[in-house]
Amino acid sequence: MLTDSTRQKSFPTMENMTYLNTAAEGIPPVEVGRALEQYFHDHQLGMDGRKLHDAQREAVKALTARMYGLTADEIGLCSCSSEAYNLAMMALQLQPSDEIVISDLDFPAGATPWLQPICPATVKVWQARDGGLRVEDLIPLLSTHTRLVQVSLVSFFNGFMISLPAVVEAVRQHSPALLALDVTQALGRVPLNLAGVDLVVSSTHKWILSSHGGGLVGVPAARTQDWTVPAGGWFNLQDPFGPDRFERAVSLGGAASFSVGMPNYPAIYAIRAGLEYIQSVGIEAIAQAAQPLVHACLEGLTKLPVELLTPDEKDALAGIIAFRHPASDEIYRYLHAENIHIMTHAGRLRVSIHGYNTMADVEKFLHKLEEALNHVSPG
Ligand SMILES: Cc1ncc(COP(=O)(O)O)c(C=O)c1O
């Protein structure tokens, strides 16, 4: 996807690293650094900078809309996925008879707001089988009481990518529920078709190669009523400084209600630059460049004495592969000492592969992993 010289130009720190940890932190291109400098420059104008900040915010909404398949008005910006999900819980105003379905491949941001004592609904867990979320296991969890199904398009845990059209169909056929989708581990890496999704959420510091501090929320116009957040604030309110401001608070509708206070403008500048970078390369081109590396990595791992946690199902593979070994901490340290960056977390090791990676990265990782395995269990 990238030539040696464009990679070196945009990602100079990657020259001596084997970086296979984008699912934790994407490496931002230098364009993102320039955007952060631009923020500082614009902020030095004081309040006159706000017009410039707002233009960046509008650009992020338009760029996100293109990726989500929505319009700019259907995009709201908050500060992280966790914030988006807590606000989403407020919007639903759940009752004790309501049910929520979450999955055991989900990141805590989307799974835990419903587990807090203030949430009156009953939570059901869609359990993975053989590493994957099977639609036939979702159906028995759905009923006329289901208000929400929350799932990640690509699991942070093992990279399993759900079959979205099949999930949408099951939810529609077997319940009146809304479907919320966390696309954090897919956005910027996998071509998206989010038809039928009622709420889209993504963090910004991973595959879109931007900074921390963003939550990209998509609310289709038809779902405005369902996702209007009754939160305090001002940026989210219809008339926060009107004469009756100490008598009532009325939220803006839908996506706009997820931005409660002053936007995180430094992050917004960085997100604009990251999304522009990703879109200039093209998601199809990224996926085409990275997918053969994922397949090669998975094939290499099947030949080593590790327990694969990612199912070997081509349609369910995105950018993440996870595996287990009793000596995972030692393996992690061995690889890190060789400047090979992967993740150790939640009881497993995880490799993630983006368009800026090369087959040489995968080969080096597999070779050094084999060395590490011999090192931790000689003979
Ligand atoms: C699927 C998924 N959602 C969300 C997050 C992060 O959530 P937040 O933006 O609240 O930190 C992560 C990882 O950090 C993730 O893997």
The ligand as an ORCA input file, in Angstrom:
! r2SCAN-3c Opt
* xyz 0 1
  C     -13.974     -2.163     20.704
  C     -13.435     -1.046     21.553
  N     -14.242     -0.053     21.943
  C     -13.804      0.964     22.686
  C     -12.486      1.037     23.087
  C     -12.019      2.196     23.887
  O     -13.038      2.873     24.563
  P     -12.801      4.364     25.082
  O     -12.795      5.234     23.856
  O     -13.922      4.627     25.970
  O     -11.473      4.374     25.787
  C     -11.601      0.002     22.731
  C     -10.191     -0.047     23.123
  O      -9.576      0.712     23.786
  C     -12.097     -1.050     21.940
  O     -11.298     -2.039     21.545
*
